Amino acid sequence: MNMKKVDLPCAVGKQTIHNTLKRHMKLNEENFSTSYTAEELVELLSRLPAFAPKPVCKFIINDRTLFGKLEHKKESSLFIRHKFGKKVVQYHMEQLQSVDILKY
């Protein structure tokens, strides 16, 4: 390991050890989008905590492409707030074909 001692002016008489070894890992983005079915992804999005920001998603429902945020899920219904809408619209889970997360 490559360790280096550094004197800091705020810590007179003390030395701090910094680890200069950095590990970088390339993540394959295809694994994230193809690893879940639409139903599993909706379930994961509905379980996000209340303080977490909701991601903008692309929903394909009945061969229509919709952009918005999943507000909540009740039994077999999805409640989606469209990108620029103030109203929450209800859709049936059976009509859902795919879900992609666009922006988190």
C-alpha positions in Angstrom: 0.0 0.0 0.0 1.2 3.4 -0.8 0.9 5.5 2.4 2.0 9.1 2.8 2.3 11.2 5.9 1.2 14.8 5.7 1.6 17.6 8.1 -1.5 19.8 8.5 -1.2 23.3 9.8 -4.3 22.9 11.9 -3.0 19.8 13.7 0.4 21.0 14.9 2.6 18.2 16.0 0.3 15.5 14.7 0.6 13.6 11.4 -2.3 12.3 9.4 -2.0 9.2 7.2 -3.9 9.4 3.9 -4.5 6.4 1.7 -3.8 7.3 -1.9 -5.1 3.9 -3.2 -8.3 4.5 -5.1 -10.4 1.8 -6.6 -12.5 2.5 -9.6 -15.1 0.0 -10.8 -16.9 0.3 -14.1 -20.6 -0.6 -13.8 -22.4 -2.0 -16.7 -25.6 0.0 -17.0 -27.3 -2.7 -19.0 -27.4 -5.0 -15.9 -29.5 -2.5 -14.0 -32.2 -2.1 -16.6 -32.5 -5.7 -17.6 -32.2 -7.4 -14.2 -35.8 -6.7 -13.1 -39.1 -7.3 -14.6 -41.6 -4.4 -14.8 -43.6 -5.7 -11.8 -40.4 -6.1 -9.7 -39.2 -2.6 -10.6 -42.6 -1.1 -9.7 -42.5 -2.9 -6.4 -39.0 -1.6 -5.6 -40.0 2.0 -6.6 -43.1 1.8 -4.4 -41.0 0.8 -1.4 -38.7 3.9 -1.5 -38.8 5.9 1.7 -40.9 9.0 1.9 -37.9 11.3 2.2 -36.2 9.9 -0.9 -36.7 11.7 -4.2 -38.9 9.9 -6.7 -37.1 9.0 -10.0 -38.5 10.1 -13.3 -39.5 7.0 -15.3 -40.7 5.9 -18.7 -43.8 3.7 -18.5 -45.2 1.8 -21.4 -48.9 1.2 -20.8 -51.2 -0.2 -23.5 -48.6 0.7 -26.2 -48.5 4.3 -25.0 -45.3 5.9 -23.7 -45.8 7.9 -20.5 -43.2 9.9 -18.5 -43.7 10.5 -14.8 -43.1 9.5 -11.2 -44.6 6.5 -9.5 -46.4 8.1 -6.5 -47.7 4.8 -4.9 -49.1 1.4 -5.6 -52.2 -0.2 -4.2 -52.9 -3.8 -4.9 -53.3 -3.9 -8.7 -53.3 -0.2 -9.3 -50.5 2.2 -10.1 -50.7 5.9 -9.3 -48.4 8.0 -11.6 -47.8 11.7 -11.5 -47.0 12.8 -15.0 -43.9 14.8 -15.7 -45.6 18.3 -15.8 -49.0 17.4 -14.3 -50.3 18.2 -10.9 -52.8 15.4 -11.0 -52.1 11.8 -10.1 -53.6 9.3 -12.7 -54.5 5.7 -11.8 -53.6 2.8 -14.1 -54.1 -0.9 -13.8 -51.0 -3.2 -13.2 -52.2 -5.6 -16.0 -51.8 -2.8 -18.6 -48.1 -2.2 -17.7 -45.7 -3.5 -20.3 -42.3 -2.0 -19.2 -40.7 0.5 -16.9 -37.3 2.3 -17.4 -35.7 4.7 -14.9 -34.6 7.9 -16.7 -33.4 10.2 -14.1 -32.9 9.8 -10.3 
